[in-house]
């Protein structure tokens, strides 16, 4: 198993999008693999996926994986629904919105939760310290987010309110993760809603992380997972279960921090010193349904969702 091009984190710094082929063709026993395409984002949260591909977990389940990079979960939904991608990585508010709009997608496996402690640093609100001293200064600020009316707004508004900061006049501008830090530096936006490695890259450039908006919403907030089209899942339950098993095995291996950093270094062009500094994600294959319901409630409160979703239909039950 090999990944044919280094792409994810550093290539995205310049381009914001790219593709990765991860192809084996056949198992050791000579059985042909089933090709699948997985849509991903240019963030470090997906290190377990790369690791599982490299270690042959997906090939052992009969899957030949190709990765394609997008900007946000909402942008990946159409590619999944049309069958261009079989799976994709997306945040849960995006998927709730899709279901609200009668787009049949289901969560297949949880990938990442927000930080379980306030000093973990996997996500951040990055500012220019010459313009802002801390979160208390962010009333009326303009925030760069990957997708409008989505999980970013939920976490930003909740974090501000929990810090007794008025969120009534904040504004949101849609940018890719790789473009956000430069927009803060140039003054085009005030705050970057960031994920790793861009938190560490921003700090290295002189920006300051004033809050983790995921932790500021709730510790271990369910953030994102792999999803698929409900119709495809119904037609391909065995492939879905195989993907779930391989992804779960990959996530279970994420407790080996050295292996995760080595995977990021091997499959990206991220500078080694940055790889060693970035805060690794809070990976977890188990989805906390109670906290997911809380996130849905906040999205309704802020007018992002019309009503709380039926989580029983949003989340696929794996065999």
C-alpha positions as CSV (number, residue, x, y, z in Angstrom):
1,X,0.0,0.0,0.0
2,X,1.3,3.4,-0.8
3,X,0.0,6.9,-1.2
4,X,1.1,8.1,-4.6
5,X,1.5,11.8,-3.8
6,X,2.1,14.0,-0.8
7,X,-0.7,16.4,-0.5
8,X,-2.8,17.1,2.5
9,X,-1.5,19.7,4.8
10,X,1.3,21.6,3.1
11,X,0.0,21.3,-0.5
12,X,-3.2,22.8,0.8
13,X,-1.3,25.7,2.3
14,X,-0.7,26.9,-1.3
15,X,-3.7,25.5,-3.2
16,X,-6.5,24.7,-0.8
17,X,-7.4,21.5,-2.8
18,X,-5.7,18.5,-4.2
19,X,-6.1,14.8,-4.8
20,X,-4.3,11.8,-3.4
21,X,-4.3,8.3,-4.9
22,X,-4.0,5.4,-2.5
23,X,-4.0,2.4,-4.6
24,X,-3.0,-1.2,-4.1
25,X,-5.0,-3.0,-6.8
26,X,-5.1,-6.4,-5.1
27,X,-4.6,-8.1,-1.8
28,X,-1.8,-10.5,-1.0
29,X,-4.1,-13.4,-1.8
30,X,-4.7,-12.0,-5.3
31,X,-8.3,-10.8,-4.7
32,X,-9.2,-7.6,-6.5
33,X,-10.0,-4.6,-4.3
34,X,-13.2,-2.5,-4.5
35,X,-12.3,1.1,-5.4
36,X,-13.8,3.8,-3.2
37,X,-13.2,7.5,-3.2
38,X,-13.2,9.5,0.1
39,X,-13.6,13.2,0.3
40,X,-11.4,14.9,2.9
41,X,-10.2,18.3,4.3
42,X,-6.7,19.7,4.5
43,X,-6.4,19.3,8.3
44,X,-4.4,17.1,10.6
45,X,-7.6,15.5,12.0
46,X,-7.4,12.8,9.3
47,X,-4.0,11.3,10.3
48,X,-5.6,8.0,11.4
49,X,-7.1,7.6,7.9
50,X,-3.7,8.0,6.3
51,X,-2.2,5.6,8.8
52,X,-4.9,3.0,8.2
53,X,-4.3,3.2,4.5
54,X,-0.5,2.8,4.9
55,X,-0.9,-0.1,7.3
56,X,-3.2,-1.9,5.0
57,X,-6.3,-1.9,7.2
58,X,-8.5,-0.9,4.3
59,X,-6.9,-3.3,1.9
60,X,-7.5,-6.1,4.4
61,X,-11.2,-5.2,4.2
62,X,-11.1,-5.3,0.4
63,X,-11.0,-1.6,-0.2
64,X,-8.8,0.4,-2.6
65,X,-9.0,4.0,-1.3
66,X,-8.5,7.2,-3.3
67,X,-8.6,10.5,-1.4
68,X,-9.8,13.9,-2.7
69,X,-9.5,17.2,-0.8
70,X,-12.2,19.8,-0.5
71,X,-12.8,23.0,1.5
72,X,-15.6,22.0,3.9
73,X,-18.0,19.3,4.7
74,X,-21.0,21.1,3.1
75,X,-19.1,21.3,-0.2
76,X,-18.4,17.5,0.0
77,X,-22.0,16.6,0.4
78,X,-23.0,16.9,-3.3
79,X,-20.1,14.7,-4.4
80,X,-21.3,12.0,-2.0
81,X,-24.9,12.3,-3.0
82,X,-24.1,12.0,-6.7
83,X,-21.9,9.0,-6.2
84,X,-18.7,10.7,-7.2
85,X,-17.4,10.0,-3.7
86,X,-18.5,7.0,-1.6
87,X,-17.6,8.6,1.7
88,X,-16.5,12.0,2.9
89,X,-15.4,13.8,6.1
90,X,-17.8,16.4,7.3
91,X,-18.9,18.2,10.4
92,X,-22.2,17.3,12.0
93,X,-24.0,20.6,11.5
94,X,-23.4,20.3,7.8
95,X,-25.0,16.8,7.8
96,X,-27.9,18.0,9.9
97,X,-28.5,20.8,7.4
98,X,-28.4,18.3,4.6
99,X,-31.0,16.1,6.2
100,X,-33.2,19.2,6.9
101,X,-33.1,19.9,3.1
102,X,-34.1,16.3,2.3
103,X,-30.6,15.3,1.3
104,X,-30.2,11.6,2.3
105,X,-26.8,11.4,4.1
106,X,-25.9,9.4,7.2
107,X,-23.0,9.4,9.6
108,X,-21.0,6.2,9.2
109,X,-18.3,6.6,11.9
110,X,-17.2,9.4,14.3
111,X,-13.7,10.6,13.7
112,X,-12.9,13.5,16.0
113,X,-14.2,15.3,19.0
114,X,-13.2,18.7,20.3
115,X,-10.6,19.1,23.0
116,X,-11.4,17.4,26.3
117,X,-9.3,20.0,28.2
118,X,-8.7,23.8,27.6
119,X,-5.0,23.6,26.9
120,X,-5.0,20.9,24.2
121,X,-5.0,23.5,21.4
122,X,-6.3,21.5,18.4
123,X,-8.6,24.3,17.4
124,X,-8.5,28.1,17.8
125,X,-9.6,31.6,17.2
126,X,-6.4,33.3,15.9
127,X,-6.0,37.1,16.0
128,X,-3.3,39.7,15.4
129,X,-2.1,40.6,18.9
130,X,-1.5,44.2,17.8
131,X,-5.2,44.6,17.2
132,X,-6.9,42.3,19.8
133,X,-5.8,41.4,23.4
134,X,-8.2,38.5,24.0
135,X,-11.6,37.0,23.5
136,X,-13.2,39.9,25.4
137,X,-12.3,42.2,22.5
138,X,-14.1,40.2,19.8
139,X,-17.6,41.8,20.0
140,X,-18.4,42.9,16.5
141,X,-15.4,41.1,14.9
142,X,-15.3,39.5,11.5
143,X,-14.5,35.8,11.6
144,X,-13.1,33.7,8.7
145,X,-14.9,30.3,8.6
146,X,-14.8,27.5,6.2
147,X,-18.6,27.4,5.7
148,X,-21.3,30.0,6.4
149,X,-24.3,29.2,8.7
150,X,-22.6,26.1,10.0
151,X,-20.7,24.6,12.9
152,X,-18.3,27.5,13.0
153,X,-21.1,29.9,13.8
154,X,-22.4,27.5,16.5
155,X,-19.0,27.3,18.2
156,X,-18.1,31.0,17.8
157,X,-21.4,32.3,19.2
158,X,-21.4,29.9,22.0
159,X,-17.8,30.6,23.0
160,X,-18.4,34.3,22.9
161,X,-21.6,34.1,25.0
162,X,-19.9,31.8,27.5
163,X,-17.3,34.5,27.9
164,X,-19.9,37.2,28.3
165,X,-19.0,38.8,24.9
166,X,-21.8,40.3,22.8
167,X,-22.2,38.2,19.6
168,X,-25.0,40.2,18.1
169,X,-22.9,42.1,15.5
170,X,-20.2,39.6,14.6
171,X,-19.8,38.8,10.9
172,X,-18.6,35.7,9.0
173,X,-16.6,35.4,5.8
174,X,-16.1,32.1,4.0
175,X,-12.4,31.1,3.4
176,X,-10.5,27.9,3.2
177,X,-8.3,26.9,6.2
178,X,-5.1,27.6,4.2
179,X,-6.1,31.2,3.4
180,X,-7.4,32.3,6.8
181,X,-4.1,33.3,8.6
182,X,-3.0,35.5,5.7
183,X,-6.4,37.2,5.8
184,X,-5.9,38.0,9.5
185,X,-2.4,39.3,8.9
186,X,-3.6,41.6,6.1
187,X,-6.6,42.8,8.1
188,X,-9.2,41.5,5.7
189,X,-10.7,39.6,8.6
190,X,-10.3,39.9,12.4
191,X,-10.3,36.3,13.5
192,X,-9.5,32.9,11.9
193,X,-11.6,29.9,13.1
194,X,-8.7,27.5,12.7
195,X,-7.7,23.8,13.0
196,X,-4.3,22.2,13.0
197,X,-1.8,22.5,11.5
198,X,-2.9,26.0,10.8
199,X,-3.2,26.9,14.5
200,X,0.5,26.2,15.0
201,X,1.4,27.7,11.6
202,X,-0.5,30.9,12.6
203,X,1.2,31.1,16.0
204,X,4.6,30.6,14.3
205,X,3.8,33.6,12.1
206,X,3.0,35.8,15.2
207,X,-0.8,35.3,15.5
208,X,-2.3,34.5,18.9
209,X,-4.9,31.9,19.8
210,X,-7.3,33.5,22.2
211,X,-9.7,30.6,22.6
212,X,-10.6,27.0,21.5
213,X,-14.1,27.4,20.2
214,X,-14.8,23.7,20.4
215,X,-13.8,23.4,24.0
216,X,-15.5,26.7,24.7
217,X,-18.8,25.1,23.5
218,X,-18.4,21.9,25.5
219,X,-15.5,19.6,26.3
220,X,-15.2,16.7,23.9
221,X,-17.7,18.2,21.5
222,X,-18.6,15.8,18.7
223,X,-17.2,17.5,15.6
224,X,-17.0,15.5,12.5
225,X,-17.0,12.0,11.0
226,X,-17.3,10.0,7.8
227,X,-20.6,10.1,6.1
228,X,-22.2,8.5,3.0
229,X,-25.3,8.7,0.9
230,X,-28.1,6.8,2.6
231,X,-29.1,5.2,-0.7
232,X,-25.6,4.0,-1.3
233,X,-25.3,2.6,2.2
234,X,-28.6,0.7,1.6
235,X,-27.3,-0.8,-1.6
236,X,-23.8,-1.6,-0.2
237,X,-24.1,-2.6,3.4
238,X,-21.1,-4.9,3.3
239,X,-18.8,-2.2,1.9
240,X,-20.1,0.2,4.5
241,X,-19.3,-2.2,7.3
242,X,-15.9,-2.9,5.9
243,X,-15.1,0.8,5.8
244,X,-16.4,1.2,9.3
245,X,-14.2,-1.6,10.6
246,X,-11.1,-0.3,8.9
247,X,-11.7,3.3,10.0
248,X,-12.4,2.2,13.6
249,X,-9.2,0.1,13.6
250,X,-7.3,3.2,12.3
251,X,-8.8,5.4,15.1
252,X,-7.9,2.9,17.7
253,X,-4.3,3.1,16.6
254,X,-4.3,6.9,17.1
255,X,-3.3,6.5,20.7
256,X,0.3,6.1,19.3
257,X,1.2,9.8,19.0
258,X,4.6,9.0,17.5
259,X,2.9,7.0,14.7
260,X,0.4,9.8,14.0
261,X,3.1,12.5,13.8
262,X,5.2,10.2,11.5
263,X,2.2,9.6,9.3
264,X,1.6,13.4,9.0
265,X,5.3,13.9,8.2
266,X,5.4,11.0,5.6
267,X,2.3,12.0,3.7
268,X,2.6,15.8,3.7
269,X,5.2,18.4,3.1
270,X,4.5,20.1,6.4
271,X,7.8,21.3,7.9
272,X,9.1,18.8,10.5
273,X,9.3,21.4,13.2
274,X,5.6,22.1,12.7
275,X,4.7,18.4,12.7
276,X,6.4,18.1,16.1
277,X,4.6,21.1,17.5
278,X,1.0,20.6,16.4
279,X,-1.6,19.5,18.9
280,X,-3.0,16.2,17.9
281,X,-6.7,15.8,17.6
282,X,-9.0,14.1,20.1
283,X,-9.8,11.0,18.0
284,X,-12.6,8.8,19.0
285,X,-14.6,6.2,17.0
286,X,-17.6,6.5,19.5
287,X,-20.2,9.2,18.8
288,X,-21.6,10.9,21.9
289,X,-25.3,11.1,21.0
290,X,-26.2,13.3,24.0
291,X,-23.6,15.9,23.1
292,X,-24.6,15.7,19.4
293,X,-28.1,16.5,20.5
294,X,-26.8,19.5,22.4
295,X,-25.0,20.8,19.3
296,X,-28.2,20.4,17.3
297,X,-30.1,22.4,19.9
298,X,-27.6,25.2,19.7
299,X,-27.9,25.2,15.9
300,X,-31.7,25.6,16.3
301,X,-31.2,28.4,18.8
302,X,-29.0,30.4,16.4
303,X,-31.4,29.9,13.5
304,X,-29.0,27.6,11.5
305,X,-31.4,24.7,11.8
306,X,-35.2,24.9,11.6
307,X,-35.7,22.1,14.0
308,X,-33.7,19.5,15.8
309,X,-32.9,16.5,13.6
310,X,-33.9,12.9,14.0
311,X,-30.6,11.5,15.2
312,X,-31.8,7.9,14.7
313,X,-31.9,8.5,11.0
314,X,-28.8,10.7,10.8
315,X,-26.6,8.1,12.4
316,X,-26.2,4.7,10.7
317,X,-26.1,1.7,12.9
318,X,-23.1,-0.5,12.0
319,X,-23.3,-4.3,12.2
